[in-house]
Amino acid sequence: MKYTFDDLNLYCEGFVFPETPRWHMGSFYCCSIDEGLIYKIGSDGSKILIVKAEGMVSGYSFISRDSEDMLISSIMDSKLLKWDGKELTEFADMSSSGCSATNDMVRSEQGDCYVGGIRFPEGATGLFDQIPGPIIRVDVEGNVSVVDNDVQFPNGFVITPDGKTLMVASTAWSCVFAYDLCSDGTLANRRTFATIPESAPDGICLDAEGGVWVTSHEHVYRVVEGGEITDHIDMGSYKATACMLGGDDLKTLLITAAASHDREVIAGKQSGRLYTLSVAVPGAGRPSIY
């Protein structure tokens, strides 16, 4: 199925750089990375501020099905923060992994967090000057380990409903990797789930038929194992940053979108938006808790 920008519904606006949407307790959530804010989005498109951090935030995962307590990736200091509904505290310091910064994440049902580590060589000046970096595991006690040390720009994560497979978007390698998620929290048997030529996979989400929705700049794709693209959304001039399935029937695809990736262009502007599209297959798996 092919969709154009005109097929999308504007759901909410007023973000600098919206990212990492989630569906939780009957509502969508998302962050505004550069502002360090996490919002709950009302059914009418209103914004309810939940968390305000001192620095940039990206991935976050809710701890339980019935609260807004969450663990949050603090980008520039490579820490995992815990929000208990009242305050932010440090849960884990991930700098021992050798990363320069951290990004998106997912939390398993057992409580292990998997966080994408960004690594820059000395003298790097741009986001895509990265060298392969780690996928970091943080267990329920806050212990930090590296479960894969060789992913170029690990980004969005999902875990299948059976808890046995973890997938991660490799932005710089234009693909989505899959791993066996072992009972001890380690990863094994890395393979390529799908390659999308000339893409830059960012945020991803999973549906009940095993399809993965992948955002990539001016495009959003639904891919199945092997790389077949079953659906394509043309975002026009907007840059799709991440996506998540939710809604009463879990068939509403929420897309976070920025006017530009260039921070000098969007600095201080509330140009980021959320768009929705009704799709055929409902959401499944994590990072949302369905």
N, C-alpha and C positions, 0 to 999 in steps of 0.2 A: 504494500500500500504506500502511495506517495502523498505527502501532505505539503502544503505551502504555508507560508507565514500567515496568510489570511484565514487558515483553518484553525489557528490557535485562539484561545480566549485569554485576554489579559485578566489576571486574577488579583495581582497586588503589585504595587510599585513603591519606590522611595528607598532604594538600597544603593550603596556604593558598588559593592561587588558581592551579590548574593551567591550562596553556594550550599552544598551538603543538605539538601532537603530530607526530611524524615516524615513518616506517618506514624502517629503515636496517640493512643487514647482518643481517636476520633478526630484528630486535627493534623494539619501539616505544620511542620516547623522548618526553619532554615536559618542560616547564619549570614551575617554581612561581614566578610572576612576582615576587611581593612578597618572597620569600626570596632571589631571585637565584640559584636553583638549577636545574640541568638534570640530569635523571635518565634512565638506561636502565631499562626495565621488563622484568623477567624473564618468561619464559613462565608462571611460576607466580604472577605478580602482584607479585613482590618489586621493591623499588626499589634501584637501584645509582647512587650519586651520581657524576656525571661532572665537572660544573663547579660551582664556587661563586664567584660574582662579588660585588663589594662593593655594587653597587646593583641595582635592578630590571632584569630582562631579559625580553625577549619573543621576537621572531622569531629563528631561527637556521637556518643552512643548512650541511650537510656539504660539505666541499671535494672529497672523492673517494669512490669507491664502496667502498674497502677500508680506511678509517680513520675515527676519530671526531674528526679535526680539523674545526673548524667556524668559521664567522663568526657573530657574535652581536650582536643589536641591544641596546645598553645604553640604556634608555629615557630617563632623566632628563638625561643629559649628551649625548644625540644622537650617540653614537659607535658605530662598528662595531668590535667586539673580535675578535681572532683567538685561538682556542684550539688549541694545537699538541700537546695531550695532556699537557702539563706545566704551562703557565702561560698567563695571559691577557696579551695586549699590544694596544695600540691599532693598528688597521688604517686607520681613516679617521675624521675629524671631520666630521660632517654638519651642524653648526650653521650653516654658510655658506648652507644652503638656506633659512634663515629659519624653520625649524620650532622649536617649543617643546619637542618631545620626539619620539622615534621609537618605532615599534611593530613590527608583523609584517614579514616579508620573504620573498623567494625568490631563489634564485641560478640563473642560466641555465647551460646546459652549457658556454657559452663563458666563464663565470666572472664575468659581470656580476651584481651584486646590485641588487635593486629593493626599496626600503624605504619603508614608509608614514610620512610625516611628519605630526605633529599640531601644529596651530597654534592658539593661544589669543589672543584680543584682550586688551588691557590691562583688568584688573579682573575677568577671568573667574574663576568660583569652582567650576564643575562640569565634568565630563568632556564633557558635551554642549553646552557653551558655545563649542565650537570654531567657527572660521571655516575656509573651504576651505584645504587644505594641500597639500603637495607629495608626489609620488612621486619618490623620490631614487634615482638610479643611482650605484653605486660600481663602477668598473671594476676589472680585475685588478691594476692598479697603485695602487689606492686613491684615484683621482681622483673627485671628487664633482661631479655635475651634477643638474639638475632636469629630468625628462622629462615631467611634467605638474604644473602648479602650482594646479590647481583641482579637488580632490576633497575632499568633506566627509567627514572621518574615514576615510581609506584604511586598510583593515584586512587581512584575509587575502588571500594571493596564490596563484595557480597559473600554471604554464606548460604548455601542451599538449605531448604527446609529440613532435610534429614541431618543436618549438621556435619556432613561428611566431606563436603567440598568447599574450599574457599577460592574465590576468583579475585583477581586484581587487574586493573587497567594499567598498562605501561604506556604512558603518554608519549614518550620519545621513541618507543619501538612499535607504535601503531598496532598494538595487539592487546588481547585480554588473555592472561595466563590463568590456568586452573591448577589447584593442588589438592592432594588428599589431605584432609584435616584429621590428624591422628588423635587418638584418645588422650595422649599425653600433652597435647597442645602444639606439637611440632607439625611441620609441613613436609610432605613427601610427594614424589612423582610429579614434578612440575611439567606441564605440557601447555601447548598453545591451544586455547579454546577457540579463538577466532582471531584472524588478522584482517584489519581494515586498511587497505592501501591508502596512502596519502592522508591519513587521519592522525589526530592527536587525542586519543581517548582520555576523557577526564572523569567526571562522575558517572556511575553506572547503577542500575537497579535490575532486579531479577523478577521474572513473572512465573506463573504456575506451570507453564509448559517448558520451562528451562530456557526461554529466550532472555537475552540480556539487552536492555536499552542502554545505549552508549552516547554520551554527548561529546561532540568534537567541533569546537569553534562554531561555524555557521550551520552545523548539521547535528541531527540526532538520528541514530540508527537503532533498529532492533536487529540483532544478529543471533543466529543459532550456532551450535557447535559445528565447526568446520569453516565458518566464515560467511555463510549465505546471509545476505541482507534481505529481510522480509518486509521491513518498513523503513521509510526515510522521511524525515521532516526537514524541510528547508527553512532555516531560521531567518532568512533575509540578511540584514546587516547586523543583527544581534548575535552575540557569542554565547552559545549554550555552555553552561559551566557544570551542571549536574542535573539529575532527574530522579524522581521517585514516584512509585505507584501508590495510590491511596484512594480516599473517598469511600462512601458507604459500601460500594460493591468492589472496591480496590481496583477499579478500572479507569481512574483518573490519573493521567500522567502529568505530574507537575514538573515543569522545567524552570530552573533558575537561569537567568540570562543577564549578561553585562553588556553595556554599550561598547566596551573595548577592554582588551587585556592590558592596555597601556595605562599604567597608573597615573602618568602625567595628564592623560586625556580625561580620566574620570575623577581625579582627585577633588574631593569636596562636593561632588555632584551626586544627586540622588537619582541617577539614571538607570540603575539596575531594576529589573522587573521579574515577576513570576508569571509564567503562562501555563495554561492547562489544555489538555486534549483528551477526549474520551477514546479509549482503545478497547480491543476485543478480549484481551487476556488479563486476568487480575494479577496483582502483585503477590510475591511470595518470598520467604527467606528474610535474611537480615541484610542491611542494618536497621530497617524498621522492625518493630516487634508486632507482627500481625496476629 
